[in-house]
């Protein structure tokens, strides 16, 4: 399985990522191994979507990082409290 995930950061931004091992990847974020998130702790896993096709997952992640994808993300996938686009 491939997972596209959204992390809500303490500064109000949302990190979008893709992985085949969600638990390991979240531990990497929490331990500071991912460049974007060490200074934005604590992190909250807002949502994740599982895909059986890795290319579909990569394409969805790419879409969520686009202008219309960010609009969709903030309208449908992320709670509105204290969030601002990255």
C-alpha positions as CSV (number, residue, x, y, z in Angstrom):
1,X,0.0,0.0,0.0
2,X,1.0,3.6,-0.6
3,X,-0.3,6.4,1.7
4,X,-0.7,10.0,1.0
5,X,-0.9,11.8,4.3
6,X,-1.4,15.3,5.7
7,X,0.3,16.5,8.8
8,X,-1.0,19.6,10.6
9,X,2.0,21.5,12.0
10,X,2.2,23.6,15.1
11,X,2.7,26.8,13.0
12,X,-0.6,26.2,11.2
13,X,0.9,24.8,8.0
14,X,0.0,21.4,6.5
15,X,2.7,19.0,5.2
16,X,1.7,16.7,2.4
17,X,3.7,13.5,1.9
18,X,3.6,10.0,0.4
19,X,5.1,6.8,1.7
20,X,4.7,3.0,1.7
21,X,5.2,2.8,5.4
22,X,3.1,5.4,7.3
23,X,4.2,4.4,10.8
24,X,7.9,4.6,10.0
25,X,7.5,7.9,8.1
26,X,5.6,9.5,11.1
27,X,8.5,8.4,13.4
28,X,10.9,10.1,11.0
29,X,8.9,13.3,11.2
30,X,8.8,13.2,14.9
31,X,12.5,12.5,15.3
32,X,13.4,15.5,13.1
33,X,14.7,13.5,10.1
34,X,12.5,15.3,7.6
35,X,13.7,18.8,6.8
36,X,10.4,20.6,6.9
37,X,9.0,19.4,10.2
38,X,11.6,19.6,13.1
39,X,10.9,23.2,13.9
40,X,7.1,22.8,13.5
41,X,6.5,20.2,16.2
42,X,4.2,19.0,17.6
43,X,2.6,17.4,14.5
44,X,-0.9,15.9,14.1
45,X,-1.8,13.4,11.5
46,X,-4.9,15.1,10.0
47,X,-5.7,12.4,7.4
48,X,-4.3,9.8,5.2
49,X,-5.5,8.0,2.1
50,X,-4.4,4.5,1.1
51,X,-3.7,3.5,-2.5
52,X,-2.9,0.1,-4.0
53,X,-1.2,1.8,-7.0
54,X,1.9,3.8,-6.1
55,X,1.6,5.9,-9.2
56,X,-2.0,6.9,-8.3
57,X,-0.7,7.9,-4.8
58,X,2.2,9.9,-6.3
59,X,-0.2,11.7,-8.7
60,X,-2.7,12.4,-5.9
61,X,0.1,13.9,-3.7
62,X,1.2,16.0,-6.7
63,X,-2.4,17.2,-7.2
64,X,-2.7,18.1,-3.5
65,X,0.4,20.3,-3.8
66,X,-1.1,22.2,-6.8
67,X,-3.2,25.3,-6.5
68,X,-6.5,23.5,-7.1
69,X,-5.4,20.6,-5.0
70,X,-4.6,22.9,-2.0
71,X,-8.1,24.4,-2.4
72,X,-9.6,20.9,-2.3
73,X,-7.4,19.9,0.6
74,X,-8.5,22.9,2.7
75,X,-12.1,22.6,1.8
76,X,-12.5,18.8,2.2
77,X,-9.6,17.2,4.1
78,X,-8.3,19.6,6.8
79,X,-10.2,21.1,9.7
80,X,-10.3,24.8,9.4
81,X,-9.1,25.7,12.9
82,X,-5.7,27.6,12.8
83,X,-4.5,26.3,9.5
84,X,-2.8,28.2,6.7
85,X,-1.5,26.9,3.4
86,X,2.3,26.2,3.2
